[in-house]
Amino acid sequence: MTELAASGRSPSNHLLRRDVRFLGNILGDVLEHQGGRELLEHVEKIREMSKSLRAESSPELYEEFMNTIKTLEPGIRHSVIRAFAIYFQLVNIAEQNHRIRRKRDYERSAGEAVQPGSIESIVQELRSKNLPVEEVQEILRDISLELVMTAHPTEATRRAVLDIHKRIADEVMELDNPTLTYREREKLREKLLNEVLTLWQTDELRDRKPTVLDEVRNGMYFFHETLFEVLPDVYEELERCLAKSYPDEKWHVPTYLRFGSWIGGDRDGNPSVKADITWKTLHMQRNLVIYKYENIIKALMRQMSFSTTIVNVSPELLESIRQDAEQLELRTVEAWTNEKEPYRVKLTYILQKLQNMREDDFKDANKRYHKVEELVADLMLIDRSLRHHYADYVADTQLKKFIRQVELFGFHLAALDVRQHSQEHENAMSEILAKAGITSDYPSLSEQEKIDLLHKLLGDMRPLLHETAELSEMTKEVLDVYRTIGRAQAEFGRNCISSYLISMTQGASDLLEVMVFAKEAGLFRRNKDGSITCTLQAVPLFETIDDLHEAPAIMKTLFELPIYRETLQAMGNLHEIMLGYSDSNKDGGMVTANWELRVALNDLTRTAKEYDVRLKFFHGRGGALGRGGMPLNRSILAQPPHTIGGGIKITEQGEVLSSRYSMKGIAYRSLEQATSALLLGAYLSRYPTQEKSSEAEWETIMRGISEDAQTKYQDLIFRDPGFMTFFKESTPLPEVGELNIGSRPAKRKGSDRFEDLRAIPWVFAWTQSRYLLPAWYAAGTAFQKFIGEDASRLEVLRVMYREYPFFRSLVDNLQMALAKADLTIARQYAAMIQDDTIRARIFTQIEEEYARTKDMILQITGQEDILDNTPVIQESIRLRNPYVDPLSYLQVQLLAELRSLRAQNGDDAELLREVLLTINGIAAGLRNTG
C-alpha cells in the first residue's frame, strides 16, 4: 500500500513520499503476517481497481470491482476495512511530521529565509512599516485570543490509538537523523513494525460512550502532552523576535493567548453534566497543574546548586526562607539539609505549599498558596536573587519559562465556561417566581414585561427564596450551578469560571435571568458604596439566522438598562458575545450563514460602539467546512479587522484537537500562525486598507445572493416533505449515534424533528456519505440568479473574487467543499432510499445544483478545474480518493445489510462493528468528521 506516496509530484516532498512508502510497506508486512498472503492480495486488488476506476470510467471494471467487494467473506471484509482505515492513519501521521520538517528547514536557514505566517515574519513586517515601539506595546496590550476546547462528539479516534500514533510519529521523525547507522535504522524499522502491529491489534472502537469525566481527561491530555510546554515557547519566540527588531526595549509580552474549556461545564442538552461534575472537573484541572509545577520545581532543585560559600544571594531570599521555616512544616517533602544552598531550601518550601493545596486541612494562609500571585511572587523573588549575583543566564533560561507557565495556567489550568439552554433558565425562573408569589405564569409575560420584572429584581439585593425552599430537582440543579461557580471562584481563583453562555438566546430577558440567578448566589451584588461587583458575565449565543438578525436589537435593549450599564462598567465595559456557525449553517445554508454572521459582526460592533462597549466575539466554529471549519490563522483573518478589538474566542473541538495539538511541532506551528494572524489583524484594525468605493455595492450584491441562496436551501431542507426521509436513509445518520464518541446525545430532545437534530451529526452524516451538502448547496443557484442574462454581472463577481476578501474566502471554501464531495459515491448511498420518487426527485436536485455550483465557481475564478488555486490540497484529495472509495462502497453495502436485518427486528453486532469501522476509516481519509 505505497502508491499514494509514489504519485507525489513535488520533488521537495520526497521525504514525505519516503515516509508514506516506508509506513505502507510496514503495513503490508503486518497484513501478510496477520492475515496471510490472501489478505494482502485482496487489499492490493481492491486498491488497484479503485485507482483504475478513478483514472478512467469502465462499466466492466466497475462491475468487477463491485462484485469483488460484495463477495468478500465477512472475516476478510473486516480486515480489508481495517487495512484501508489504518493506512490513512499512517498517511496522516506522515503528513503531520512533514509539516514539522518544513518548519525546521526554515529554522536551519539561520534567518536567511523567514517562513510565511511565522511570528518572525509578522514582527519584521511591523518593523518595516516603521511602527513605533509604543504602538507595538499598545497592540500587545489589546490583543487577546482564547482557544476553547469542547467535548463536541466529533473525535472518532480513541485515546489509546492516538497514543500509538504519537509513538509512530516520534519514530518516523527519527528517520531524518543522518547519523543513524545501518543497524540503528533496522532497529527503528523493527520498532515501527511493532507499533503498527500493536495498532492492528488495538480496537479502534470504544466499547461504551465516554463519561463526562472521561472527556475531561481527554481534554487534559493535550495540556499534559503538548500545550503546557508549547504555549510558553510561543511567548518566548514572540519576545525573541521583538527584541531582535526593537533591541532597545526590554520585552515581557502580556498574556494574550490562552486556552479555555467547555468540557465539564457545557450542560446544554447533556443531562450528565451536573454541578458536582463541574466541581470535579476544576479539581482535576488543578491537580494536573500542581503535578506539572511539582515536576518543574524538582528539576529546578537539581539545577540550582548555587552555594553561599561562593555567591551572595539576596537578603530578601534569606528572609523569606526564615519565615517559611517558622510557619511551614515539611510534611510530605524531604527537608534540604545543606543550608548553604538556599535556592534548594526555598524550592522545598514552595513544593510543600503546592502539595498542601491538595488537602482541605490546610486553609491557613501561610501553609499553602491561595492565589496564583503568591506563587509568582515567590518565583520572582528567586529571579531577583539570581540576578543579584549575576546568574541572569539561569534566570532567563531555567526560571523564566516556569514563571510564564504559572501566569498562563494559574491554579485552574484553563478557564471553564458554563453553558445552558435558555429554556432551562426560563423553566427554573418560572418556578421560583411562582414560589415567591411574584407571578404565577412567568412564561406568559411579554418580553418587555419580563425585562421590567427582571431588571427590578436585579436591583433588589434581597434573596427571592430561602435556601431551604422546596423546589423541583431541575430548578435546584440550575441554582446549584451558580453556587458551585461561587465556591469555585473562591477556591480556584476568579478566572476559573467567568463566562456563562446561554444557548438559543432570543431576547434580553435570557441574559437578565442568568444575572438574577447570579445575584441569588452572590456573584452579582451592590456594595455599600453603591458600586456593583459582578464576577460572572451572561454571554448570549446567537445561533439561527433569525437570532442573528435580532442580536443587535437585543444588545441595544440591554445597553439601555441602567443596572446593566453599571454592571458592564464594573467589568471594564467589555461584553462577550458568541456566534454559532453550526446552527446558522444548518438553518440557512453555507452562503447565507457566512453572510449573516458577517453582517451580525458588523452590526453588533456598531451598536456596542454607540455605548462605548468593547465586544469580545466568541466564534463557535466546528472542524468541518459545513460548520465554519478552516485553519486557525485563516479563521482569525476572516473576521473584519475592526471587530477583533475586544478579543477573540474560538472553539477547538473533536478531531481538530488531535490534529492540531497531539504533536508539539504541529501545536507550535498552529499557535505561531494564530499569533501572526492576530498581530496582522490588530495592525489592520488600526491602519485599515483603503475601503474601495465598490465595497458598498458588493455588500448589496451579497445581500441579494444570500437571500436567493437561503430560499434555494430552505426549499429543499424545510419545504420538501420527503427531505428527512432522503437524509436519514441515504446517510449513516442513525449509525453515527452508535459510534460512542461523546457523552452528549445527538439530539437536544428525543424527537426526530429536524429542528432538534444537532448540527454535528447533521454535518458528520453528510460528510460520510460524500455529499458534503451543507458546505456548498444553493451557492450555484444564487450566483446564477444574480448573473441572469447579463454577462457584465459575471465580470462583477470576478472583480469581487479578486478584490473583496470576504467573497474570495467564501468562494475558496466552496471550492474545497466541491473537491471533497463526490456525487458518484453519493449516488450509491442514495440507492438505499426505499421510495423511488423521493430518491429521484431530491438526488436530481442535488446533482444539478452541484454541477451548477461547480460551473459558477470556475467561471468566477477563471480556473480550469476546482482547487487549481491550491494545487497541494488538490493533489492530496486526488491521491486520497481511490483509498477512501472502497470504504465508502463497503459502508453502503454494510448499511443496506444492517438496515434490512433491523427492519425484520434482527440485529448483528459484528455487522454494526464493520459499519462503525468504515465510519472511522472515512473520517481519517477525508481528515474530518463534523
N, C-alpha and C positions, 0 to 999 in steps of 0.2 A: 504493500500500500504506500507507494512512494511517488506516484505520478504527479500528484498535485504540486509537490516541490519542484520537480524537474521541469515543469512548464513555465516557471517564473522567467520573466524576460529581462529584468534589470540586472546587469552584472554586479551592481552594488549590493544586491540581495543574495549573493552566492552563499554567504554564511547561513542565512535563513533557510535557503534551499538545502544546504548541507544538514542542518538540524532536523528539518522535516523528514528528509530522506533517511537520516540515521534513526529517528524515532519510528518511522514507518517500517523500516527493516526489523527493528526490535519487536514491534507489534506483530509483524509477520511470523517471527520466530516463536513468539508466545502463542499465537493462534495455532501454529503447527504442533507445538509442544502440548497444548491443552486439548485441541480438538482433532489432531491428526491432519494429514495432508488433505483429506477431503474437505475440511472446514476452510482451509486456506484457499483451495481451488474454487469453492463456492463463492467466497468473498471476492476473489480476483475476477471471476467470470461476471458477477453482477456489476462490479465496478467498471469493467471494460465495456460491457453492453450499455451501461448508463452513460459513459463518456461518449460512446459512438452515437447514441441517440441525441445527445446534446449537439454533437457536431453535424449530424445530418439526419433528417427525419426519414424513417424507413418503416413502413407498416409491417414488413416481415420481421425485422429486428424487434420492433415494439411487441409484436405477438410473442416472440420467443422470450423476450425479457419478462413480460407479464406471466408467461407460463412457468418460467424458472422460479419466480417469486411465489406464485400460487402453489407450486408443487413442493416447496421446501418442507421437509419433515420438521415437526414442531421443535425438536431438540436442536437441530441445525439452525432453524429460523431464529430461535432465541439467541444463539451465539453470533449469527450474522448481524442481527440488530446491534448487539453489544460491540461487535468489532467496528462497525461504522461510527457508533457513538464515541467509543474510546479514541478512535483515530482523530476525531475532531477535538477532543480534549487535548491530545498531544500537539496538534497543529496550533491550537490557541496558545498553549504554553510556549511553543517555539516563537510565535509572533510577538508575544509579550516580551520574551527575552531579547528579541531583536530590537524592540523599542529602547530597551535599556542599553543595548550595544551601540545604537546610533548616538544616544546621549553621551556615552563615554568617548566615542570617536571625536565628537566636538570638543570635549574637555581635554583630550590628548593633544589637540592642536595648540594648546597653551595660549589661547586667546586670539590666535590668528583668524579663526572662524568662530562667530558667535551664533549659537543655534537660535533660529527664529522661535519666538514665543517664550524664550528664556527670560529670567529676571535680569541677566546682564544686558540683553538686547533692549528691554524697555528702559532701564536706567540710563544706558548710553543714549537712547533716543531723547529722553528728558533733558539730558545734559547738552545734547546737540541743539536743542531748541532754546538753550540758554535760560532754562528755568532756574530762578534763584533758589538757593538752599532754603530760605524761609518758606517759599511756596511748596517746595517738596515736603517740608516738615508739616505744613498745613494739610497737604493731601494725605500724608500718612496718618495724621490725627483723625481725618474724616472718614477714610475708607473702612469698610467692615464687610466681612464675608463669613457667614456661618453655614457649614455644611451639615445637614441634619439627617442622621441615619433613621430609616423607618423599617418596620418589620413587615412591610407590604409583601405578600407572598408571591414574589417573582424569582426567588433564588431556587432553581431546580437542582442545584448541586449540594450534596451532603458535605458537612464539615470534614468527615473522615476522608472523603475524596479530595477535598481542597488541600488537606494536609499532605496527601501523596503528591498532588500537583506541585506543591511548593518544593518538596524534596527533589522531584524530577527537574524542576526549573533550576534549582541550585546546581545540580549535577550537570545539566546540559550547558550551563554557563561556563563550567569548568573546562569544557571542550576548547574554549578560546585560549586557554593557558598555553603559551608557546614553549614553556619549559617542561611540559609533560613528556615523560619517556614512553617508549612503546608499551612497556608493561603497565605503566600507570593508565595509559589510555585503555588498555584491555580491561584493567580492574574497574575503570569508570564505566565501560560498557556492561560489565557484569553487574555493577550496582544498578544501572538503569534497567537492565533485564529483570533484576529482582523487583524493582519498583513497578514496572509495567505489569509484571506477573501478579504482584500484590494488587494493583489496580484492577486487573482482570478478575481476581478472586474476591474483590470487595463489592458488597452490594451497594449499588449507586442509588437505590430507592430507600426512603425512610420507611420503617415498619409502623410508624404512628405519626400523627400530627405533632409537631413540636409544641411544647407548652410555652407560655409567655416567657417564663424564666429561661427556657432553652434559647429562645430568640434573643434574650438579653445577653446570654453567654456568647452567642454567635456574633452579636454586635461588638461586644468587648474584645473578641478575638482580634479584631483589626487594630484596636488600640494596643493590645499586648504585642502583636507581631510586628506592626509597622509604624503606626501613627505616633506612638509615644517617642520614637526616635526621629521620624522623618519630619514631623511638624516643626520642631525647633531648628532642624537643619535648614528648612526653607527660610526661617527668620535670619539665621546666620548668613545664608547666601545673600539675602537682601542687604544686610548690613555690610557685608564684604564689598558688594558692588557699589553701594552708596559711598563707602569710604574710598573706593578707587576713583569714582567720578567726582566726589566732593571731599577731597582729602583734608580740608581744614576743619571739618566738623566731626565731633565725636558722636557716633550714632548709637542710639538704643531705640529700635523701632517699637512703637506702641503695639499692643495686641490688636491685630486687625483680622486674623484668620484663626478660626477655632471650629470645633465640631460640637454638634448637639445631637440629641436623640429623641425619638418618639417611642422607642421600644420600652414597654413597661409604663408608658404614660398615655398612649393612644387607646382610648376605650370606645371610640366610635364604632359601633357595630360589633365589638368584641366583648362579650359578657365575661370573659376570663380575666379582664384587666380590672381588678378591684383596687381599693385604696391600699390594702395590705401588700399587693403586688408592687405598686408604685414605691412603697416604703422599702421593700426588699430589694428592688432594683437599685435604689440610691445607695443602700448598704453594700451591695455587690460592687457597684462602681467605685465606692470609696475604698473597699478592701483591695481592689486591683491597684488603685493609685498608691495606697500605702505600701503595698508589696513592691511596686516599682521603685518608690522612693527608698525603701529599705535596701534594696539591691544596689542602688547608686551610692548610698551612704557607706555601705560596706566596702564598695570599690574605692571610694574616696579615702576611707580609713587605711586601706592597703597602700595608697599612693602618698598620702600626706604625712610623711615621716619627719617633717621639719622638727629640729631639736633646739630648745632654748640654750643649749651649750654653744650653738653656732649662730643663731639668729635671735633678734629681739622682736617677739610678737607684740601686738598692740596691747596696751593696758586694758582696753575695754573687753578684749577677748578673755584675758585672765580674770577680770571681774565677773564676766558672765559665767565662767566655769565655777567660780566661787559660789555664786548664787545658785546655780544648778545643783551643786553638791549639798547645799543647805536644804533645798526644797524638794529634791527628787531622789527617790530610792531606785537604784538599779535592780529591778526585779527580774526582768526577762533578758537583760543584756549584760554580758560579762564586762566588768569594770576594766578600764585600761590602766594598768598599774604603773606605767612609765610616765610620771608627771612631767617629764621634760619634753614630752611630745603632746603639746596642748591641743593641737587640732584633732588628734585621735581621741583625746579625752572629751572635747566638746562634741564631736560627732557621736560619741557613745550616748551622751545625754539627749541629743536630737533624736537618735534612734529610739530611745526609751519613751520619749514623749509621743512619737508616732505610734509605737506599739500600744501605748496606754489608750489611744483613741479607739481601739477595738473593744474596749471594755467599758461598761456603763458605770463601774465603781469609781472611775477617775474623772470626776467632773470638776475637781479643784482646778482653779485657773493656772496653777503653776506646775501641774503634773502631766498635762497634755496640751496639745495645740487646740485652740478653739476657733481660730481664724487663720486662713492661709497666710495673711500678712505677718503673723507671728513667726512662721517658718521662714518666710522670705527675709524677715529682719535678722534671724539667726544666720542665714546664709550670707547676707550682705555684710554682717559683722565679720565673718570669716574672710570674705572677699577683701574688705578694707585692711584686715590684718596681714593678709598675704602681700598686698601692695605696700604695706608699711615696711616690710623687709625685702622689697623688690622681687617678690615671687609672682610678678604680674603675668608671666607666661603661663603659670599654673592656673592663676585665676581666670585667664582668658580662655584656656582650653578645657580644664577639668571642671571648673565650678560654674562658669557662665552658662553652659547648656543646661545644667541642673536648675539654676535659678529660672531660666526661661521655661523649663518644663513645669515648675511649680506655678509660675504665673499663668501658664496655659491651662493646666489641668486641675489646679487647686486641690481641694479635698473631695471634689464631686466628679472628676474625670470629664464629664460633658454635661452641659445644661439639658435637663429633661423637660420637654414640652408636654403639657397635658392637652388632650383633645377629646371633645364630646359633641354629640349631635344636639342641635338647638332644641329639638323636640323633647329630649330628656330633661332639659332645663325648664322648659315650659310646664311639663308634667309635674315636676317637683315644686315649682313655684306655685302652681295652681293648688296643690295640696296644702302647702304651708300657709298661703294666704287665706284659704278656707278655714284651716285650723285656728288661725289668729283672728278670725272674724272680720277680716278686712274686705274680702269679696268672695262670694260663693261660686262664681263662674268666671275665673280669670281668662280662660281661653276665648270667651265670647266677647271680651272687650275689644274695641277698635285699637289699631296700632297706636294712635295718638293717646288714647286713654291709658294704655299700658305704659307708654313713655312717661306720662304725667305721674302715674302712680309710683312707678319705679324710681323716678327722679326724687319724688317726695320721700320715699322710704330710704333712699341713699343718704339723704340729708338728716335722717333721724338716727342717732347713734344707739338708740335702744334696740335690744335684740327683738326679732319678730316672735320667737318662741323660746321657751325654756329648753335647755339642753335635754331634759328628760321627757319632752313631749313625745307622745306616741305618734309615730309616722310609719308609712309603708317601708318595706325593705329597700325599694328602689330609691325613694326620696332620702332615706338615711344614708344610702351609699353615695348619692350626689353630694350631700353635705359633708360626709366623711372625707371625700377627696380634698375639699378646701381645708379641713382641719389638718389633714396629712401634709398638705403643702405648707401650712404654718409651722408644723413640727419640723418639717424638712429644712425650711429656711433657717430655723433656729439651730439645727444640728449640723447641717452641711454647708451653710452659707446662703445668703440671699440669691446668689446666682444659680443655685441648683435647679430651681424652677421659678421662672418669672413670666412665662407666656402661657395663656390658657386659650386654646384655639376652639372656635365654635364652627363646626361643620354645618353646611346649609344655612348660613346666615342670610336672613331675608328681611330683616328690619332692625332698627336701632334698639328695639326692646330686647333683642337677642343678646346684645352686649351688656345692657343695663342689668339683665337678670344675673349674669355672671358677676357683675360688680356688687350687687346686693348680697349674693352668696358669699363673696369675698369679705364683705363687711361683717357678715354673721360670724366668720371665722377669724376676725381680727386682722385680715390682710389689707383692709381699707379702713381708715379711721381719720376723724378730725381731731387734731391735737388741741390742747388748752389755749394755745396762742392763735387758734383759728386756722392754722395751716393743715394741709392734708398730707397724710402718709399713705402711699399705696405701693405694695410690693408685688402685685400680680396684675399684668395687663390682659384685658379681654381682647383677643385677636380675632377679627372676623375672617371667615374663609368663604370667599365668593366663588362658586363652582359652576353654576349653569350660566347659559347665555343671558337669561333674564336677570339673574343675580348680578352679573357683571354690569348690565345696563343700569341697575338700581344702585350700585355701590356708591357712586359719588353723592347721590342724594341722601343715602343712609348716613354717610360720614358727615355730611353737612349738618344734618339734624343733630348728631352727637356734638359736633363742634359748637353748636349754638347753645347747648345746655350749660348753664353756669358751673355746676358742680363737676361736669365732665371736663370743662376747660381748666378748672383748678387742678383736677387730677392729672391732666396732661402736663401742666406746668410743673407739678411736683415730680414728674417723670422725665423732665428735660425736653418737653414739647416734641417727643418722639413717639410715633404711633406705628405699630407693626400691623400690616395687612397681608393676608395670604390670598393668592390667586391660584385656583385649581386648573391645571392643564388637562387632566384626565376627563373629568366630568363635562367640562365645556366642549371637549373634542367629541365625546360620546353624544352629547346633546345637539351639537350644531355642525359637526364635521371639522376637518383639519383646517381648511381655509378660513372658515368663519371663526373658529376658536382662536386662531392666531391673530386675526384682525381684531376681534373683540377684546382680547387680552391687551393688545397694544393700545387700543382706544381707552380701556379702563385704566391702564397705567398712566396715560397722559391726563385723563380727566381727573383721576384721584389726586395726582400730583398738583394739578392746577387748583383743585378745591382746597387741598391742605395748605397751599401757599397763601391763600386768602386769609387763613387763620394763623399764619406763622408757625405751622406744624410741619416737621420733617417726617417723611414716611420711610419705614424700612419694609421693603416688599419681600415677601416670602413666596418663592416660586415653587409650586408643587409639581415638579416635573417627574415623569417616570423614566424608565430606561429605553422604552420603545418609541419609535417615531410617532405612533398614534397617541402617545402620552407626553409629547413635548421633549422626548429624549434627544440629546445631542452632546458632543464633548463639553466638558465643564467650561473651558475658556470661551467656546462659542456661545454657550447659554448666558454667560455674563455679557459678552459683547452684543448679544441680540437685544439687550434692553436699551431703550432710548437713554443716552448718557445722562440727561437731566433727571432721570428717575432713580438714580443709584446713590444720591447724596446722603440718605439716611441709613444706608447699608443694605446688604442683600442677604437673604437666606435662600438656600436651595436644598430640596430633598435629594438624598442619595439612598437608593434602595435596591433590594434584590440583587440580581447578577451584576449591577453597576458597582456595588460594594466590593465584590470579589474580583472583578476585572480591574478596578482602579486601585484597590488598597491591600491586596493579598501579598504583593511583592514590593519591597522598599523602593526599588528603582522606578517602578511604574507609579507608585504613590507620589514619590518626589516629583516626577515629571508632571503629573496631573496638577499637583498643588502649585508647582512653579508656573505652569501655564495659566492657572487661575489667578495667581498674584500678578502676573504680567498683564492679563486682561483687565484686572481690577484697576491697576495703575493707569492703563491706557484709557479706560472708561472715565476715571476721575479726571484725567487731563482733558478729555474731550468735553466733559461737562463744564469745565472752566473755559475752554477755548473751542467752542463748537465750530465745526466746519461750516462754512457759509451756507445757510439754508438756500437751496435752489428755489427759484421763483416758481418752478413747476411742482414743488412738493405739495402745495395745497391742492392742485389739480389731481395729482396722483392719489392723494388721500380720498378725494371724491370718487375717483375711479375704483379704488379698493373697496370703498363702502358699497358700491353697486355690485362689484364682483362677489363680495362677501354675502350680500343678500341673495344673489342668484344661486350661489353655492349652497347656502343654508336651505333654500327651497328645494333644490335638487336632492340634497342629502336627506332632508326630512320627508320628502315624498316617498323615498324608499324605506327609511328606518321606521317612521311613525305612521305613515299613511297607507302602506301596502299591507293588507291584512295577512298575507302569507309570509311576511318577512321573518317573524320569530321562528316559525317552522323551518324556514330555509336556514337560518342561523344555527339553530340547535342541531339540525340533522346533518348539516354539511360541514360542521366543525367539531372538534373534540371537546366542546364546552362541558358536557356532563362529566367526562372522564378527567378533565383538568382538576375538578374538585376533589378527585380521589388521589391526587399526587402527594398529599401530605407535605406541602411546602410552606404552610403557615398556620398559625393558631387561629386566625380570623376567618369566619365563614365567607363564602364567595358572594353571598347576598346580604344586604342590610336586614332584610326580613325574610321569612320563609316563603316568599312568593315567587312566581315565575314571571312577574311583570318586568318589562324592560327597564322601567324606572328604578327598580330595586336591585338590578344587577350591577355589581361593582365594575368600575372601569377596567380594573386589572384583568380579570378573566375574560372580559369583552375583547381586549386587545390581544391577550395571550392566545385565545382560540383562533382569531383571525390570522395571527402570525403563524401558528402551527399549520393551518390549512393553506398557507401560502397566498391567500388573498391580500393580506395586509390592508384590507378595505378602509379602516378608519384613518389611515395615513395618506390617502390620496383621493378617495371617492368624491365626486362632484366638482373637482377643480377644472376638468376639461370643459364641462358644460358652461361653467361660469366664464372662463376665458373666451370660449367660442361665442357666447351670447354677447359679450362686450364687443368683440370684433365685428360680428354680424357680416354685412356685405362690404364694410368699409376697410379696405386694405391699409389705410393710413393708421387705423387703430392698432393693427398688429405692430406697426413701427413704434407706436407709443409704448406698448408693452415691452418691446425690445430695449427702448431707451430706459424704461423703468428698471429692467433687469440689469442694465449696465450701471445705472446711477442712483438707484433707490435701494439702500442696503436691506430694508425690510422685505421688499419684493424679491430681491435676489436670494435672500435666505429662505424665503417661502418656496420659491421655485426649486432651489437646490435640495431642500428637504423632500419635495415631491419627487424629484429625480431619484433620490435614494430609495424612497418607498417603492417606486415603479420598478427599480432594478432588483429589489429583493422579492417583489411579488412575482408569482408565476402562475398564470391562469391555465396553462396546460395541466399543471399538477392540481390546481384548484378544481378543475373540471372533474377529476377523479373523486374529490370529496363531494361535489355536487351530485354525483351519481348515487350517493347514499340516500338522497331525499326521496321519500315514498311517493309524494304527489308530483306526477309528471308536469302538470300545469304550472305549479309553483316553481319547480326547478327550471323549466324552460323560460318562463317569464323573467324571473329575477336574475338567473345566470346570464341571460342575454343582455339585460340592462347593465350588469356589472362588466361584461365583456366589451360592450360598446363604449362604456364610459372609460374603461382602461385604454382602449385604442384612441379614443378622443383626447384623453389627458396626455398620453404619450405624444400624439401628433402636435398638440398645442405646445408642449414643453420644447419639442425640437424646433418648432417654428419660432418660438420666443427666444431661445438661446442660440439658434443658428447652428446647433450641433448636428452631426450625422447620426449619433446614437446617444442613448441615455448614459449619463455619467462620463461622457468624453471629457468633461471638465475636471474630473478626479480619476485619472487612469489607474492609480494604485488600488482604489476601492473597487473600481470597475473590474479590474483583473482578479482581485480577491474573490468577488462574488462569482465571476465566471468560472474560476477554478474550483470553488466550493460546491457549486450547484450539482455537478454529477455525483458528488458524495452524499449530498442531502437527499437527492431524488429517491434512491432506494428506500430510505427510511420513510419518506412520505408515502410511496406506493404500499409499503408494508403496513403503515399505520392505517391507511384506508381499508385494506383487506382485513386487518385485525378488528377495526371498529365495526365493520359490517358483520363479522362473525359474532363478536361480543354482543352487539345490539340485537341481532337475530335470536341469540340464545336467551337474552334477558327478556325479550318480548314474549317468550314462552315460559317465563318465570324460572328460567335456569340461570346459571352463572358458572364462571370458570376463572378461578383465581390466577391461574397461570396465563390465561389469555389476557386478563386485565394487566398482569405484570408486564407482558410484552408490549401492550399499548403504552403503558407508562414509560417503558424503556425508550420507545420511539419518540415520545414527547421530550424526554431528556436529550436524546441524540439530536433532534431537530433544533432544540434550543441552543445546543452547543454549536451546531453547524451554522445557524443564522446569527449567532452571537447575541441574541437577546430573547427574552420571554415576554415580559409585559412592562 
